[in-house]
C-alpha cells in the first residue's frame, strides 16, 4: 500500500510541476508580433539594424502603454499595464542579450549604443512618470508595482552598463580591436 501511495504522490507532484510550467509558459508569451520576428530575423547579422529594431519595439510597447492608460474606455487597466510592462521587460532583456552577443563577437556597436543610450533616458523618464503618477489609485498600481519596479531597475542598471560599454568600445576602436563591419564580414561566408 505504501508503494502505491508513494507512486500516487509522485504522480501528483509531477502533475503540479507540469501545471506550474504551463502557467509560467503562458505568463511569458512572445512579446514580438510575427512581422517583428521577421524583421529581427532579416537583420540577424547587422548589429546596428537589429539593435535599433529592439529599441523601436520596446518604445512601441511604452507608447501603447501610454495610449491604453489614457483611454477611458479601457477595461482591466491594471492587467493590461502589467502585461505591457512585462512585454517591455522581455524586449529590453532581449536587447541586452543581443548586445552581449555582439560584444562577444567584438563587433563595433558604438553607433547603435548611442541610440540605445538615448532610448534608455527616454524609457527611464516614461517609466518614472508612470511610477510617480498621482492620479492612479493605490489598489490599481499595486497590481503592477512589482513588474514596474523590476523594469525600472533593469533600465537603470542597463543604462549605466551601456555608458560603460560605449566607453570600452571607444577605447577598443582606438586600438583597432573591433570588427568594424560585421555585415561585410559575413557576406563572404558560404551558406
C-alpha positions in Angstrom: 0.0 0.0 0.0 2.8 2.4 0.7 4.4 1.7 -2.7 1.1 2.7 -4.5 0.7 5.7 -2.2 4.2 6.8 -3.0 3.6 6.3 -6.7 0.4 8.2 -6.5 2.1 11.0 -4.6 4.9 11.1 -7.1 2.4 11.3 -10.0 0.6 14.2 -8.2 3.9 16.1 -7.7 4.7 15.7 -11.4 1.3 16.9 -12.4 1.8 20.0 -10.1 5.2 20.7 -11.7 3.8 20.4 -15.2 0.9 22.7 -14.3 3.4 25.2 -12.9 5.5 25.0 -16.1 2.4 25.6 -18.3 1.4 28.6 -16.2 4.9 30.0 -16.4 4.9 29.5 -20.2 1.5 31.3 -20.5 2.8 34.2 -18.4 5.8 34.8 -20.7 4.2 34.9 -24.0 6.1 36.0 -27.1 6.3 39.8 -26.9 7.0 40.2 -30.7 4.5 40.1 -33.4 5.2 37.9 -36.4 6.1 40.9 -38.5 8.6 42.0 -35.8 10.0 38.5 -35.6 10.6 38.6 -39.4 12.3 42.0 -39.2 14.6 40.7 -36.5 15.4 37.6 -38.4 16.2 39.6 -41.5 18.6 41.8 -39.5 20.4 39.0 -37.8 23.9 39.8 -39.0 23.7 43.6 -38.8 24.1 44.9 -35.2 23.0 48.4 -35.9 19.8 47.4 -37.6 19.0 44.6 -35.2 19.6 46.6 -32.0 17.7 49.6 -33.4 14.8 47.3 -34.1 14.7 46.2 -30.5 14.7 49.8 -29.3 11.8 50.6 -31.7 9.8 47.6 -30.4 10.4 48.4 -26.8 9.5 52.1 -27.5 6.3 50.9 -29.2 5.3 49.0 -26.1 5.7 52.1 -24.0 3.7 54.2 -26.5 1.0 51.5 -26.5 1.0 51.6 -22.7 0.6 55.4 -22.6 -2.3 55.2 -25.2 -4.0 52.5 -23.3 -3.7 54.3 -19.9 -5.1 57.5 -21.4 -8.1 55.7 -23.0 -11.1 56.0 -20.6 -12.9 53.0 -22.3 -10.1 50.5 -21.4 -11.2 47.6 -19.3 -8.9 45.9 -16.8 -6.3 48.7 -17.0 -4.0 47.2 -14.2 -3.8 43.8 -16.0 -3.0 45.5 -19.4 -0.5 47.7 -17.7 1.2 44.7 -16.2 1.3 42.8 -19.5 2.7 45.7 -21.5 5.4 46.3 -18.9 6.2 42.6 -18.9 6.4 42.7 -22.8 8.7 45.7 -22.5 10.9 43.9 -20.0 11.2 40.8 -22.2 12.1 43.0 -25.2 14.6 45.0 -23.2 16.2 41.8 -21.9 16.4 40.5 -25.5 18.1 43.8 -26.5 20.7 43.3 -23.8 21.2 39.7 -24.8 21.9 40.8 -28.4 24.3 43.5 -27.1 26.2 40.8 -25.2 26.3 38.6 -28.4 27.8 41.5 -30.5 30.3 42.4 -27.7 31.4 38.7 -27.5 32.0 38.8 -31.3 33.9 42.0 -30.8 31.6 43.9 -33.2 31.7 47.6 -33.4 28.3 48.7 -31.9 29.2 52.3 -31.0 26.5 53.8 -33.3 23.6 51.6 -32.0 24.9 52.1 -28.4 24.4 55.8 -28.8 20.8 55.2 -30.0 20.3 52.8 -27.1 21.6 55.3 -24.5 19.3 58.0 -25.8 16.4 55.5 -25.6 17.4 54.5 -22.0 16.9 58.1 -21.0 13.5 58.2 -22.7 12.5 54.9 -21.2 13.5 55.9 -17.7 11.5 59.1 -17.9 8.4 57.3 -19.1 8.6 54.6 -16.5 9.2 57.0 -13.7 6.3 59.1 -14.8 4.1 56.0 -14.6 5.5 55.2 -11.1 5.1 58.7 -9.9 1.6 59.3 -11.4 -0.5 60.8 -8.6 -3.9 60.0 -10.3 -3.5 56.2 -10.1 -5.4 54.6 -7.2 -3.2 52.5 -4.9 -5.2 49.3 -5.5 -4.6 49.7 -9.2 -0.9 50.4 -9.1 -0.4 47.6 -6.6 -1.3 45.1 -9.3 1.7 46.1 -11.5 4.0 47.7 -9.0 6.4 44.7 -8.8 6.9 44.4 -12.6 7.3 48.2 -12.9 9.9 48.3 -10.1 11.8 45.4 -11.9 11.7 47.2 -15.2 12.9 50.4 -13.8 15.8 48.7 -12.0 16.7 46.8 -15.2 16.7 50.0 -17.3 18.7 52.0 -14.7 21.3 49.3 -14.4 21.5 48.7 -18.1 21.8 52.4 -18.8 24.9 52.5 -16.6 26.2 49.4 -18.4 25.5 50.9 -21.8 27.5 54.0 -21.0 30.4 51.9 -19.7 30.3 49.7 -22.8 30.3 52.7 -25.1 33.5 53.9 -23.4 35.0 50.5 -23.7 34.1 50.3 -27.4 35.6 53.7 -28.0 38.8 52.6 -26.4 38.8 49.3 -28.3 38.2 51.2 -31.6 41.3 53.4 -30.9 43.4 50.2 -30.6 41.6 48.6 -33.6 40.3 45.7 -31.6 36.8 45.8 -33.0 35.3 44.2 -36.1 34.3 47.3 -38.0 31.7 45.9 -40.3 30.0 42.7 -39.3 27.8 42.7 -42.3 30.7 42.8 -44.8 32.5 40.1 -42.7 29.5 37.8 -43.0 28.7 38.4 -46.7 31.6 36.2 -47.7 30.5 33.3 -45.6 29.2 30.3 -47.6 25.7 29.3 -46.6 
